[in-house]
Amino acid sequence: MPAHFSEHELIRRAQKGDERAFSQLVQKYEDLVYSFAFKVCRDSEKASETWQDTFVNAYRKLHQFDNRSKFTTWLYSIATNNCKMKRRQRKLDQVSVSIDASTALSDHPVLDDEGRTVQTIPSWKETPLDSVMDKELQELLDEAIKKLPYEYRIVFVLRDIEGLSAEETGKILKLSIPAVKSRLGRARVFLRERLNPYMTV
């Protein structure tokens, strides 16, 4: 099969049963799916299982893809659901810690409609990960992400690591945009508190 087919054409052909077209889609996105699964599951074995399950599910459900969203967004949704199932099996939340009681990092905290403190945390993009990541700090970040409760970890990975928009993240997780922003803010507070001693030397 010619390698110059567009993604749209590959999807169209795969939906009609062309297995070679689907194989090209797998080759195109296998690294993205595995990388995402590992960042969420924090376990290579579970990431590999999630990678396999994601493409099996994608093959079975390809007829449901209607091009209303990006194909990658659809894959993220499937991978996310598979990660959730892995989490239930392993009960990852048992090793998570609460982030609701994070201490304030702002001298002038903002309150939400329910009177709870909403931290004003700069985007991670303002402190590019690459510029602060030596090996030790990368390990510290990995450990901190691993301890994030799943519902916050998944939002952080999609938004600040994968670079998806709040709208895309909300669609994948079936959350409102305010809910996405709230969870992302709490995740950033949690991670910054744990990395702050190493970033303010």
N, C-alpha and C positions, 0 to 999 in steps of 0.2 A: 504494500500500500504506500502511495506517495507520502513523504513526510511533510509535504507543504500544505496539507489540509488544515483549514482553520479549526479552532476549538469547536465552534458551532457546528461545522460539518462533521467533525469526529463524533460529537454527541448525537447528531441526527442519524448518522450511520449506525452508531452503537445501539441506539434506541430501536433500530430496525433489525437488530440481531447480529450486526457485524462485530465479531469478537476481536478481530485485529484492530478495529477502531477503538474499542474499549481498552485493549492492551496499550495502545498509544496514550490514552488518557491516564492510565495507571502509571506509565513511565514518566509522564509529564508531571504528575502530582504526588508520586510516592514519597519523595523526600520531604515535601511540605507536610504531608499527613503524619509521617513518622515523627518528624521534628516536633510538631504540635502535640502529638500524643505523649511524647516523652516529657515535654515541658509540663504537661498537666498531670500525668500519672507518676512522674519522677521515678520510673522503674523501666528498664530496658525490655524486660520480658513482657510486662503488661503493655508497653508501647508497641511492641511487635504484634501482640495479639490484637490490640486495638487497630493497628494498621491493616491487618488481614481482615478483621471483621468489617472495617469501614468500607473496603473495596468490595467485599462480598455483598454487603448491604446496598452499596451504590449500584452494583450490577443488577441486583434484584429489583431495585426501586427506580432504575434509570428512567422508566416510562413516566414516572411522576414528576421528573424535572421539567419545568415549563419555561425556562429561560427568563423568568421574572426577576431572579436574583443572579448573582455571579455563580458560576459553577463551583468556584472555590468556597463561597459562602455556604453552598449546599453541602459540600464535603465536610466543612468545619462543623456543620450541624450534625451530620451523621457521626463524625468522630467524637463530638461532644457527648452525644447520647451513649456511645459505646464506653467512653471514659466514665460516665456516670454509673453504668452497670458494673464496671470493674471496681469502682469506688465502693459500691454497695457490697460487693463480694468481699472486699478486703477491709471494709469498715475503716477507711483511711481517716475518717474524722476523729477516731480515737486518739490519734497522735497530733491532732490539730489543737491549737489554743485559741481562746477567745480573743477577738480583736475589737470587741465593742468597748472595752475599757481602756483603749489606748490613751496615753496622756497627751495633752495638748502640745502641739508644736508651734502654735501661733499665739502671739500675745493678744490678738483680737479675734477669737473664734467666732464663726458665723453659726447662727442657729437655724435649723430647718423649721418647717411648718409645725412640727410636733414638739419644738423646743429643745431638740437634741443638738449637740454640738456637731457642726460640720467643719472639718479642718480645711483650711485653704492651703493646699499642698501644690507646689509647682509640678508641672508635668515632668515625667522622667526624661522627656526629650530635652529639657533645659539642662539636664546633667547627663549627657549621652553615656549610655552604659559602657561603650567602648573606651571612653576617656577615663573611667575610674576602675576598670576591671583588670586588676592583676590577678594572679591565680588564687591568692588567699581570699580576696574580696569576692571573686566569682564563687568560691566554695561557700562563703558566708551567705551570699545571696541565694544560692541554691538551697541551702539549709533553711533559710528564712521562708522562701517560697514554698518549700515542702511543708512547713508548719502552718501556712495559710489555710483556713477552712476552705473547702472545695469551692463554695459559691463565690468566694472572693478571688481565689486563685485562678479560676477559669476566666473571670472578667479581666484580671490583670494580664494574663497570658494573651488573650485575644486583643486587648486594647494596646498595651504598652510593649509587648514583645512581638506579636504578629502584625501590629499596626492597623488593625481594623477600626472602622469608625464606630461611634456609639450606636448609630443606626443599625449597622451590620451586626454588631455584638448583640444588640437587643433582639434582632430578628432570630439569631442563632439560639439564644438562650430563652426566648419568649419573655423578655423583660421590657419594661418601659425605659425610655432614655434616662429619665431621672433616677430610676433604680440602678441602671448601669453606672451612671456617674457617682451615685452614692457608694456603691460597692467598690468601685475603682478608687475612690478617695480613701476609703477605709483600708484597702489593701496597701495603698501607697504610704499611709501613716504607719501601718504595722511594719512594713519593710524598712522605711526610713528610720524608724526608731531603733531598729536592730543594726542598721548599717551606720547610723549617725556617728558613733564613737570612732569609726574607722575612716570617716570622710571629713572629719573636722579636727584632724591632728594638727 
